[in-house]
Amino acid sequence: MRRVPRVVATDLDGTLLRSDYADSPRTREVLRGLDDAGVHVVFVTARPPRWLPVLADLAGGHGTAVVLNGAAVYDFASGALEHVHAFERAAAAAIVDDLRTAIPGLAFVLERMDGPVFDPGFVSTHPVPDDARRVDVSSTLRDGDDPRDTGPGAAVGKILARHANLGHDELYARVADIVGERAVLAYSGAAALAELTAPGVTKAAGLARWCAAHDVAPSDVWAFGDMPNDLPMLAWAGRGIAVANAHPDVLAAADDRTTSNDDDGVAVYLERILG
């Protein structure tokens, strides 16, 4: 076998997974080969932790994911979250209040460490848990009597904002102008959905923290991605690879390219290093 990186970091949706959100036998075989070779595979995703258990078999023996665009690290074996970098509560409250005032009609979701809190008016394009809490999210960010809104579980890793009548470009421009440097505004491919993480929290930062804790240098990491929220990670890694279906900005910035996600691009690229 040829020389391999110590870590392969890959985005999930649009990169490792096909457009129907499924993996393929070819991808599973390659990931097993990396696991057998001692290469640690880290999923790096905008997904919340609750969407990860269905991928436990794909995660292999190492079972690590950087979730919420870098806000935490999820351990598949235990379900625990580590390296949490969430919004300060007052900062999250101010951001939500300022956005509501400036853009009437915005609806929010708070992706917390203990699960999501939905504004009653938020329309999700993904299945919503049957026991999901629906309440004015601003009320959960103020001092109150509800014990669910205190403690580590209530830490907000990501704020999502959607408006029924604003397109993607207008929504992003207006949110960026209001939020400024108080949050990182990322685009993971979800149309007309603004995704906010705390200052300095990106996929690259989350992956870098995990790598530092495991004594892995950037030069020992290969990273795969498809959307603008992957750009910092692809730049940080020793080698950044874009799938063929990637956003034009990602294709332009990547060190290398592979085939599309629907053609198992990550597996195709990694087969080169497996004998």
Order of alpha helices (4+ residues) and beta strands (2+ residues): beta-alpha-beta-alpha-beta-beta-beta-alpha-beta-beta-beta-beta-alpha-beta-beta-alpha-beta-alpha-beta-alpha-beta-alpha
